[in-house]
Amino acid sequence: MRRTLWRCMVGLFALWLSAAVQAQSLQFYTEEYPPLNYSRDGRPVGLAVDLVRELFERTGDHGRISVVPWARGYQATQHEPNTALFVTMRTAERERLFKWVGPVVVAVTSFYALRGSGIRIERFEDVTRISQVAVPRQWYSYQELQARGLPNLVGVKGPQQMMTMLRHGRVPVVVADNVTLEDLLALGDLRLQDVEALHGFLSSAAYIAFSPSTPDSVILNWQQALDSMKRDGSFALIYSRWLPGQPIPAELLTPAGR
């Protein structure tokens, strides 16, 4: 009897130890990019933060979410094991730098000006005739415009500086995406009705980017958990809570591989 009980205890301990080994301790980095991810009262909040927390529950993994400058998180996730960065636009230049889970957001990036400015952009070439176009240096859209050789590109420290410059007429045109536009405008005391979209030039999908050394089994586990959220409606619930009134793009609700 005692021997049987001992064997049962050993078996249960082995199962517990196996589960503990399989569960991953992960460090997640994110930046100030409302409403997707930002800090409120010292805590990470936002659409993507809620998604990541739910994914922790579903995968059984655990870890910490830290709001840091983008450059720090970007470098750390490339070189430190068991790290991830969100949300990260998946581009050709970044493809081999990370392992990817998503998409979690699809955004259209456009040029914006103050309403009534008289500026018109019918095609991308028209942008070159504008005096200045401001974009935060760390944004993927800055890299994209730089690669296209835009001569009047002005790199700024962050979105607050960009929107403040627009409000005070220090730059005529800025760049933003449709998902975060309202929150970014608020950083410069502007509202949606104060600006107008001039020309959309980039459509991108945002993902959770994991460090390249992350085991493929972890990536698969997280992707399957995200797909399950899209099937059972919990993804749509979180999305609508943070972006009320914005339709969810069909490609976001399609599980990966379909």
C-alpha positions as CSV (number, residue, x, y, z in Angstrom):
1,M,0.0,0.0,0.0
2,R,2.7,2.4,1.0
3,R,4.7,1.5,-2.1
4,T,1.7,2.2,-4.3
5,L,1.1,5.5,-2.6
6,W,4.8,6.4,-3.1
7,R,4.6,5.5,-6.8
8,C,1.5,7.7,-7.2
9,M,3.3,10.6,-5.5
10,V,6.3,10.2,-7.6
11,G,4.2,10.1,-10.8
12,L,2.3,13.2,-9.8
13,F,5.5,15.1,-9.0
14,A,6.9,14.0,-12.4
15,L,3.8,15.4,-14.2
16,W,4.1,18.6,-12.2
17,L,7.8,18.9,-13.0
18,S,7.2,18.3,-16.7
19,A,4.5,21.0,-16.9
20,A,6.8,23.4,-15.0
21,V,9.6,22.8,-17.4
22,Q,7.4,23.2,-20.5
23,A,5.9,26.4,-19.2
24,Q,8.0,29.4,-20.4
25,S,9.0,32.4,-18.5
26,L,9.0,35.3,-21.0
27,Q,10.0,38.9,-20.9
28,F,7.7,41.1,-23.1
29,Y,8.6,44.6,-24.2
30,T,6.2,47.2,-25.5
31,E,6.2,50.9,-26.0
32,E,4.0,54.0,-25.6
33,Y,1.7,53.6,-28.6
34,P,-2.0,54.1,-27.5
35,P,-4.5,52.6,-27.7
36,L,-2.6,49.4,-28.6
37,N,0.0,49.5,-25.8
38,Y,0.9,52.2,-23.3
39,S,1.3,52.9,-19.5
40,R,-1.5,54.2,-17.3
41,D,-0.7,54.8,-13.6
42,G,2.5,52.9,-14.0
43,R,0.9,49.8,-15.5
44,P,0.8,48.5,-19.1
45,V,-2.6,48.7,-20.7
46,G,-4.1,48.7,-24.1
47,L,-5.6,46.4,-26.7
48,A,-2.5,44.4,-27.4
49,V,-1.7,44.2,-23.6
50,D,-5.0,42.6,-23.0
51,L,-4.4,40.1,-25.8
52,V,-1.0,39.2,-24.4
53,R,-2.4,38.7,-20.9
54,E,-5.1,36.4,-22.2
55,L,-2.5,34.5,-24.2
56,F,-0.5,34.0,-21.1
57,E,-3.5,32.3,-19.5
58,R,-4.2,30.1,-22.6
59,T,-0.6,29.0,-23.1
60,G,0.2,28.4,-19.5
61,D,3.3,30.6,-19.9
62,H,4.1,33.4,-17.5
63,G,6.2,36.5,-17.6
64,R,6.4,40.3,-17.3
65,I,5.3,43.1,-19.6
66,S,7.6,46.2,-19.5
67,V,6.9,49.5,-21.3
68,V,10.3,50.8,-22.6
69,P,11.6,53.0,-25.4
70,W,11.1,51.3,-28.7
71,A,14.8,51.1,-29.6
72,R,15.6,49.3,-26.3
73,G,12.9,46.7,-26.8
74,Y,13.8,46.2,-30.4
75,Q,17.4,45.5,-29.7
76,A,16.7,43.3,-26.6
77,T,14.3,41.1,-28.4
78,Q,16.8,40.4,-31.2
79,H,19.6,39.4,-28.8
80,E,18.1,38.2,-25.5
81,P,16.5,34.7,-25.2
82,N,12.8,34.3,-24.2
83,T,11.8,37.8,-25.1
84,A,9.1,39.3,-27.2
85,L,8.2,42.8,-28.6
86,F,4.7,44.0,-29.4
87,V,3.1,45.3,-31.4
88,T,5.6,45.0,-34.2
89,M,4.9,45.7,-37.9
90,R,6.0,42.7,-39.9
91,T,8.0,44.0,-42.8
92,A,10.4,42.3,-45.3
93,E,13.4,43.9,-43.6
94,R,12.4,42.5,-40.2
95,E,11.2,39.1,-41.3
96,R,14.4,37.1,-40.4
97,L,15.1,39.1,-37.2
98,F,12.2,37.6,-35.2
99,K,9.7,34.8,-35.0
100,W,6.1,35.9,-35.4
101,V,2.7,35.4,-33.8
102,G,-0.3,37.2,-35.3
103,P,-1.6,39.3,-36.8
104,V,-3.2,41.3,-34.0
105,V,-3.8,44.6,-35.9
106,V,-4.0,45.7,-39.5
107,A,-3.4,49.4,-40.1
108,V,-3.3,51.8,-43.1
109,T,-0.7,54.5,-42.8
110,S,-1.4,57.9,-44.4
111,F,-0.2,61.4,-44.7
112,Y,-2.2,63.9,-42.6
113,A,-2.5,67.7,-42.6
114,L,-4.6,70.2,-40.6
115,R,-8.1,70.5,-42.1
116,G,-8.3,73.5,-44.4
117,S,-4.6,73.5,-45.2
118,G,-5.2,73.3,-48.9
119,I,-2.6,70.6,-49.3
120,R,-3.5,67.9,-51.8
121,I,-1.7,64.7,-52.5
122,E,-3.1,62.6,-55.4
123,R,-0.1,60.3,-55.7
124,F,3.1,59.6,-53.8
125,E,5.3,61.8,-56.0
126,D,3.2,64.8,-54.8
127,V,4.7,64.5,-51.3
128,T,8.1,65.5,-52.6
129,R,6.8,69.0,-53.2
130,I,5.8,69.6,-49.6
131,S,8.3,71.4,-47.5
132,Q,8.5,68.9,-44.6
133,V,7.0,65.6,-43.5
134,A,7.5,64.7,-39.9
135,V,7.7,61.1,-38.6
136,P,9.1,59.6,-35.4
137,R,12.5,58.1,-36.3
138,Q,11.8,54.7,-34.6
139,W,8.6,54.1,-36.6
140,Y,8.6,51.5,-39.4
141,S,6.9,54.2,-41.6
142,Y,10.0,56.4,-41.2
143,Q,12.1,53.5,-42.5
144,E,9.8,52.9,-45.4
145,L,9.8,56.6,-46.5
146,Q,13.5,56.8,-46.0
147,A,13.9,53.7,-48.3
148,R,11.7,55.4,-50.9
149,G,14.1,58.3,-50.9
150,L,11.7,61.0,-49.6
151,P,13.9,64.1,-49.6
152,N,11.8,66.2,-47.2
153,L,11.5,63.6,-44.4
154,V,12.0,65.0,-40.9
155,G,12.7,62.5,-38.2
156,V,11.4,63.5,-34.7
157,K,11.8,62.1,-31.3
158,G,8.2,60.8,-30.8
159,P,4.5,61.1,-31.7
160,Q,3.9,63.9,-29.2
161,Q,6.5,66.1,-30.7
162,M,5.2,65.3,-34.2
163,M,1.6,66.2,-33.4
164,T,2.6,69.4,-31.4
165,M,4.7,70.5,-34.4
166,L,1.6,70.0,-36.7
167,R,-0.7,71.9,-34.4
168,H,1.6,74.9,-34.2
169,G,2.3,74.9,-38.0
170,R,6.0,73.9,-37.7
171,V,5.4,71.1,-40.1
172,P,2.6,70.9,-42.7
173,V,2.3,67.1,-42.9
174,V,2.7,64.2,-40.5
175,V,2.3,60.4,-40.8
176,A,0.0,58.2,-38.8
177,D,-2.1,55.1,-39.1
178,N,-5.9,54.8,-38.9
179,V,-5.9,52.6,-35.8
180,T,-3.9,54.9,-33.4
181,L,-4.7,58.3,-35.1
182,E,-7.2,59.6,-32.5
183,D,-4.9,58.8,-29.5
184,L,-1.9,60.2,-31.2
185,L,-3.7,63.4,-32.1
186,A,-4.6,63.9,-28.5
187,L,-0.9,64.0,-27.6
188,G,-0.9,67.3,-29.5
189,D,-4.3,68.6,-28.2
190,L,-5.8,67.8,-31.6
191,R,-9.0,65.9,-32.5
192,L,-10.1,63.9,-35.5
193,Q,-12.0,66.8,-37.0
194,D,-8.9,68.9,-36.9
195,V,-7.1,66.9,-39.5
196,E,-7.7,65.3,-42.9
197,A,-6.1,62.2,-44.6
198,L,-4.3,63.2,-47.7
199,H,-3.0,59.9,-49.1
200,G,-2.6,56.4,-47.9
201,F,0.7,54.8,-48.8
202,L,1.2,51.7,-46.6
203,S,-0.9,48.8,-45.3
204,S,0.7,46.7,-42.6
205,A,0.0,43.9,-40.2
206,A,1.2,44.1,-36.6
207,Y,2.4,41.0,-34.8
208,I,4.0,39.8,-31.6
209,A,7.7,39.5,-32.4
210,F,9.6,36.8,-30.5
211,S,13.4,36.5,-30.1
212,P,14.9,34.4,-32.9
213,S,16.1,31.8,-30.4
214,T,12.5,31.1,-29.1
215,P,11.7,27.4,-29.5
216,D,9.3,26.8,-32.4
217,S,7.0,24.9,-30.0
218,V,6.5,28.1,-28.1
219,I,5.6,30.0,-31.3
220,L,3.2,27.3,-32.3
221,N,1.6,27.3,-28.9
222,W,1.0,31.0,-28.9
223,Q,-0.2,31.1,-32.5
224,Q,-2.7,28.3,-31.8
225,A,-3.9,30.2,-28.6
226,L,-4.4,33.4,-30.6
227,D,-6.3,31.5,-33.3
228,S,-8.6,30.0,-30.7
229,M,-9.3,33.6,-29.5
230,K,-10.3,34.5,-33.0
231,R,-12.6,31.5,-33.3
232,D,-14.4,31.9,-29.9
233,G,-15.0,35.6,-30.2
234,S,-12.7,36.8,-27.3
235,F,-10.4,38.5,-29.8
236,A,-13.2,40.5,-31.3
237,L,-14.5,41.4,-27.8
238,I,-11.1,42.9,-26.8
239,Y,-10.7,44.6,-30.1
240,S,-14.1,46.3,-29.9
241,R,-13.6,47.3,-26.3
242,W,-10.5,49.4,-27.3
243,L,-11.5,50.4,-30.7
244,P,-15.3,51.0,-30.5
245,G,-16.9,51.8,-33.8
246,Q,-14.0,50.5,-35.9
247,P,-14.8,47.5,-38.0
248,I,-12.5,44.5,-37.5
249,P,-10.7,43.7,-40.8
250,A,-11.7,40.3,-42.1
251,E,-8.0,39.1,-42.2
252,L,-7.7,39.6,-38.5
253,L,-10.5,37.1,-37.7
254,T,-9.0,34.4,-40.0
255,P,-6.9,31.9,-38.0
256,A,-3.3,31.6,-39.4
257,G,-2.8,29.0,-42.1
258,R,-6.4,29.3,-43.5
